[in-house]
Amino acid sequence: MIKAQIMAFLALVAASCATVPKSPEISSAEVKYFPDATFDETIENVFLDGKHYRDWYSNHLAALQEPSLYQADGRSEKYLRFVWLRTFHNPVAIRVEFSGKNTARLFFKLTDGAGGYVAGELVEEREKELDNSQIEKLLSAFTKINVCGQPTEDDNGYDGALGIDPGPCACIRQT
């Protein structure tokens, strides 16, 4: 129930964002989105290099013209990002940057690609300053569902969609 409330809240805020000019394009070759060992795993004594997943997610993040939270520039104290790579639909990124106790900006981005295929080109980009009430609701909801305390799962969907989390608290980056 609370997860649905967070998604509804983010969708509502993102829908009310002001459209902004496109950001300069970012290449995944220029930006490092994940540490080298992210997505590496060993299954039954067989080591699997996570490079495929690092590259796949990095390509989509670059197409969405998202900054690397791994190499954060320190302009914000805390980041929260939700990336939705739907197999047959347009990839979405919703990011919140907190830069002070009562200051946060929400960013919404959409490409014309498909999450399970080609990343595509950025076709929509919006941003909005969040007021104190919106910040409090968002942080309260994330505290209630204990985002960072949730187990990491590899949950494959029926249509080929993957639910892979690079580790605990991967969605929040504090500098």
N, C-alpha and C positions, 0 to 999 in steps of 0.2 A: 504494500500500500504506500509506504513512504517513498520507495523507489519510483513509483508511478507519479507521486506528487513532485518529486525533484525533476523528473523528465517533463512533466506538464509545466512546471515553473520555468525551466530553461527554455522550453519551446515558446511559452508566452513572452518571455523577455526577449528572446531572439527575434520573434516575429515583430516586435515593436522597435527593433534597432533601426537607426538611421543608416541609409546606404552611404558608403564611403568609396572614394576612388580605389582602384586596384593597387595592391602593393607591388613592389618590384618582384619579379619572379625569383624563386629560390630553387636551386638545384640540389638534389639529395647528395650529389657528389661533393658539393661545397660545404654542406652542413652535416655534422655527426649527430644523429638523433638518439642513438643508443650506445651504451658501452659494448665493447667487442663480444663479451660472453653472453649478452642478452639473448634469450631463446635457446641457448645451447642446452642439451639434455643428454642423459644416458638412459637408454631403455634396454634392459636385459644385457648389460655389459657392452652395448654398442653405442658409441658416442655419435650424436647427431649435431652437426654444426648448424647453428641458428642463423647463418648468413642469409638464407632464403627469406626468412621472416623479417630480419633486420632490414634487408633491401626492400621487401614488399611494403612494409609499414613506412619506411623512410621515403619511398617514392610517392606514396599517397600523401604524407605530411608535406613533402616538397610541393606537390601539385596544389595542395590546399594553401600553400604559401604560409605555413605555420612555422614559428620559430622553434629552435631546438630547446627543450626544457633541460636537456642534459648539459648543454653548453649555455645555460642562461646568462644573459648579460648583466643581471643584477638590477635591472630597471624596476622590477617588482619584487616584493618580499615573498609572495606566495603565488603559485599558479595552480589552476585546476583546469584540466582539459578532458573533454569527452570526444572521442573520435568514433564515428559510426561508419564502418566499412561494410555496407550491405552488399551481398554478393552481386545482385543484378540491378542495383539502384545507385544513385549518385552518392558519393562519399560526403560526409558532413563532419565538421569540426566545430565544437563549441568550447571556447576557452574563456576563463575568468582570470584576470590579473589583479591581484590585491597589492596596492602600493601605499599602505598606511592603514591605520585602524578602521577608518570609515571611508576608504576610497577603493573602488573597484570598477573595472571596465569589463564588459562582456563582449566577446568577438564571436561572430557566426560566419562560417564559410562553407561553400558548396561547390563541388566540381561537376562537370558534365560526364564524368567517367562512370565506372561501375566498380564497387569495392573489391570484387573478386577478379577483376580483369584490369583493363587499362585505367590509370589514375585520372586521366582527362585534364581539362583546363579549368581554372577558376572561373566560375560564371556568376557567383554571387558572394558579396562580402558586406557585412554590416557590423556596426559596433554601437555600444550604448554604455553610458555611465550608469552604474547602479546606485540607487539611493540607499540610505541606511537601513530602511525597512527591508528592501530586497536582499541586501547583504546579510542581515540577521536571519531572514527566512532560509536562505541558501545554506549558510553555515550551520544553522540549527538542524536542518534536514540531514546534512552530511554527518553531523555528530550523532543523530538518532540512529542512522543505519550503520554507523561505524565502518565507513568506507575502507579505511586502512586496516581494519581488523578482519575483513572478509578473506576467506581462503582463496588462493590462486587456483584457478581451474582451467583445464583444457576441455572445452565443451564444443564438440563439433555439431553443427546444425544439420538438418536433413537436406538442405539445399547446397551444402558445401561451405556454408558460412562457418567461420572459426571464431571462437571466443578465447583468445589467448591474452593473458595479462603478464607483462614482463616481471612482475614481482609485487610484493606487498607495497601498498601506498604508491603505486606507479603513477596514479593520476594526480598526485599533489607533489609539487616540487617547491621546497623552501630554500631560499638563498641565504 
